[in-house]
Amino acid sequence: MRNNTVSRERAVHESDTSLAELRGDCARMAADWVRPAAAAPAPVCPSLIHGVTVTPDSARLIDGMSEYGD
C-alpha cells in the first residue's frame, strides 16, 4: 500500500511542474547528453545516377492515385 501512496504523491508533484521548470531542467541536463557527430553522406557522381526504376505494381498504384489538389 505504501508504494501506491508514494506513486500518488510523486504524480501530484510531477503534475505541479510548470513547462518553464521542465524546460529549465532539460536545459541543465542537455550538457550531459552526448550526440554523436553525424557522418555526411558521400557525394554521388552524377554519371552514376540513371533514374528511378519501379515495379509495374508500384507504377499502377501511383497511376491510380488522384493528382494533388483533386
N, C-alpha and C positions, 0 to 999 in steps of 0.2 A: 504494500500500500504506500510505503514511503516513496518509492520510485514514481508513482503517479503524481504525488504531491510535488515532488521535485520537478517533474516534467511540466506540470501546470504552471508552477512558479517561473520556470525558465521561459515557457511560451508567453506568459504575460509580460515578462521583462523584455523579451525579444520584440514583441509587438509594439512596445513603447518606444523602440528605437526609431528615430526620425531618419528620413532619407539623407539629410545632411550629415548625421552621425555615421550612417552606413558608408557614405562616400568618403568621409574622413578616415574611417577605419581601413577602407580599401586603399586609399592613397598612402597610408602609412605602411601597409603590407606590400605594396607594389615593389618596393626595393628588394624584398625577399624573393620575389618570383623571377626566375630566370627564363628568359625567352631565347631559344636557340636562334642563331643567325640563319636567316632563310637563304638557301642556295639559289642563285639566279639561274634560270633555265638557260641552257646553252643555245646560242642562236642557230637557226637552221638556214642553211644555204638555200637561196631562192630556187636554184636549179633542182633541188630535191623535192620541191612542192609541185605535185602534179594534179591537184584537185581532190575532190571528195568522192569516195565510192560508197554507195549504199546498196543494200539488198533490194530486190524488187518489192518485197513485202513492206519495207520501210518507205519506199517511194510511193506505193499505193496509199499507205496510211497518211502521209503528208499531203498527197494529192487530194485525198478525201476531206481534208480539213478546210474550214472556211478561211477566207482571206482576212487579214487584220482589218477590223472596222466593219465587218459584215453584221 
